[in-house]
Amino acid sequence: MSAQITEEEALNKVASYCSSAEHCRAEINDKLQRWGIAYEAIARILSQLETEKYIDDERYCRAFVKDKFRFAKWGKVKIAQGLYMKKIPSDTAWRYLNEIDEEEYLSILKGLLASKRKSIHAQNEYELNQKLVRFAISRGFEIKDIKRCIEVSEEDAYEE
């Protein structure tokens, strides 16, 4: 920011920012650092925001997992990476990732694979399945779940 911002102004701005959407501690910390706020002031601001429940990493994690799974259709691996980038502890992240309903998870993966299958051009079933596997991995799904959703016969698995 062009002019130096006071600690109170920064607190008011980030409180307003946090009241409009979920944000994690790391995002707010980065924003305050970019504004040139002193580290001691950042610690006080973050502490006050947490006390007043403007930021809550557990609540943020729950919302992030739900949104990325339901709306972006990301797999658990990609969601976990996103949470890692937001500096959410892995035990917290996996607690909420493990709450995802397995049937719904596999249903979303099957839907993604069925829709992708229509747009893939492949010479044979083996090549088609390889492309589907790569696609699903890029969306953050684990190979064990992908195998459950792609019907690969034993003969296809060892061809080529």
N, C-alpha and C positions, 0 to 999 in steps of 0.2 A: 504494500500500500504506500502511497506517496507520502502522506503525513504520518508522524508517529501516533499510534493509537494507544489510548490509556487502557489500563487493566479492566476498569469498569466498563468501558465501551466495548472492549473485546468480549467480556463476559456476556453483555447484553446481546451482541451480535451472534455469538455462537449459541446462546440459549434460544434465540429466535430461530436460528438455523436448525437446531436440534428438535424444536417443537414442530417443525413442518415435515420431518421424515426421520426414520431411524438412522443413527450414525454411531460408529464405534469410537472408543477412546483414541485409537491410533489416527483416525481421520481428523478428529478435532485437534489432536496434538500437532499433526502436520500442518493444518490450516493456521493454527496460532503461530507456529514457527515461521511460516511463510510471511505472516504479518509482522514479524520482527519482535514478538513479545518475548520478554526475558524468561529463562527456564523456570525460575522460582515462581513467577507469575503464572506461567502455564500450569505448573503443578497445583497452585491454589485454585485456578479456574476449573481445571479438570476435577479436582476434589469436590468443589461446590456443585458442578454439574452432576456428578455422580450422587452426591447427597440429596439433591433435589430431583433425582431420577430423570434428568434430561438425557443422560447417556447411561446405558446399562448393557455391557457386552453380552450378557446372557440373553437378554431380550433381543438385541441386535442379531445375535447368532441364530436364534429361533426364526426370526423374520427372514434373514438371508437364506437359510436352508429352505424354508418353505417357498419363497419367491423364486429362487434359482431352480428348484426342482419342478414346481408346478407351472411356472410361466416360461422360463428359459429352457426347460427340459434338460437340465444338466444332470450328469451322473454324480455319484457320491465323491469320486476322486477329484473331479473338477471343482465341485463345491468346497471340498476340503482344502484344495489349493487356493481358492479364493479367500477362504477364511484365514488361511496361513498368511496370505498377503496383507490381511487386515490386522495381523498380530493377535488373532483370537487363539487362546491355548488349545492345543489339539484334543485334550480330554474334554473340554467344553464342546468343541466342534463335533467330535464323534458321538457325544451323548445325544445331540440333536439329530445327527445324521442317522444314527441307529433307530431313531423314532419313526423314520420314514416307513410307511406301510409297504411290505415286500410285494404284495400283489399289485398295488398301485404303481410301484417302482418298475416292475417287470412289464406291466401294461403300457406304461409310457415308453419304455424301451422298445417293445414290440411295435407300437404305433410309429415311432421314429424309423425303425428298420423297414416297416411295410411301405411307408411313404418314400424313403430313400431308394428302396428296391425298384420302384417305378421309373426313377430317373437314371439308373445305372445301366451303362452299356458294357456287357461282358461277353466273352467268347464262350464261356461255359459256366456251369454252376459253381465250380471251385473258385474261379476268378470273381464271380459275383459275391460269393461268401467272404472272400478276402477283402473286397472293397467295403462290404457291409461291416466287417469286423473293424477295419481301420476307421471308418466313419464313427462307429459307436465308441471306440477308444478315444477319439478326438472329442467326443461329447462328454467324456469323463466316466464312462461305464466300465466296470471291471470285466475281465475276460470270462470269469465264471458265470456272470449274469448274461453276457452276450451269447455264450455257448448254449445257455438254456433257451434263448429266444430265436436262435438260428438253427433250423433243423439241418444238421450236416450228417449225411450218412457216413458210415465208416469207410466206404469205397472213395467218396469224395475227399475225405480228410487226407488220404494218402496218395492221391493222384498227382501227376505232373512231375 
